[in-house]
Amino acid sequence: MRAVVGKHGATVAIVALLVLNIVLIVPLIAHHNSGPDQAVAGGTSTAPTAQASPGSPSPTPDGTTSPTPAVKLTSGQPRRLLAVNSDQVAWRADAAGCGQVSKMQYTTDGGKTWQTTDSGLKGVVRLKAFGDSSVFAIGSDDNCKPVYAVDAYPGSLWQHDSALLSGTWYRVPSDLNAVHDPQGKTTQPCDQAGLVDFAGLGSSKAVALCGDGSLRSRAGGTSWQTTVEHSNAVAINADDNHFVMVEQDPQCAGLAVQRFNLHQNSLKTIMKPHCFKLNDPVLGNVAVSNRRSAVWLWSGAIRQV
């Protein structure tokens, strides 16, 4: 287990963990992949892989729920974003709304150093890694209209192709309580509670974290259902096969992270959670990302784990 800190982050920590007995996922190859919610990019690059998992979650295989979270969740606001390709390559973006600019950075050395990259986007609402070192981002233009951008590898030029927006999950830049799905429809998963965080997987699965602490999901169709009424979740994300969730967990005196699957609007944990013992987690704006055998956590100040 190791903690790494970016050179631009005097108040930022990125943690990458390694765990044993993880089944590696076959990487997406960036050969003009046109499937739902997948990026189109050219070029190749390589990077090693490795994965991790932390914590103790709210959804359990038997359907029990956790108490209402102690942290106040802020809905309808931009959040920092994190996308990981491996234990060495990752991307991150600062939270920013319409009319603002999300600073985008990447690392190729496991988070020891970070380089700024210009995506040409304003406030970024989605960031997802694919392949060995590629990423796509969805943000806004000067008029707060969504824009799709893709980077084939760290240090290369970003390309814009908003024709791909229609088949992609993302939070709507002009209304961060709304979600656009790969079928081209826009819905509000959390109704009056407001949307805190969101993760889409493939063309039909998605999980939303709402302002009242509930988790709502879709497993096909356009109807959102409450899967966990009260959770301790503070952040969620997904790779191409699994979801990942960060929870406030008093038992570990910090944050817990766990992977899970979605089956017919029921959350099924797929491995024992791992605990990050953090003294001062920034619960209001945590970001997490998983891919293959890697899970990275971004939470506030510099710390050792």
Order of alpha helices (4+ residues) and beta strands (2+ residues): beta-beta-beta-beta-beta-beta-beta-beta-beta-beta-beta-beta-beta-beta-beta-beta-beta-beta-beta-beta-beta-beta-beta-beta
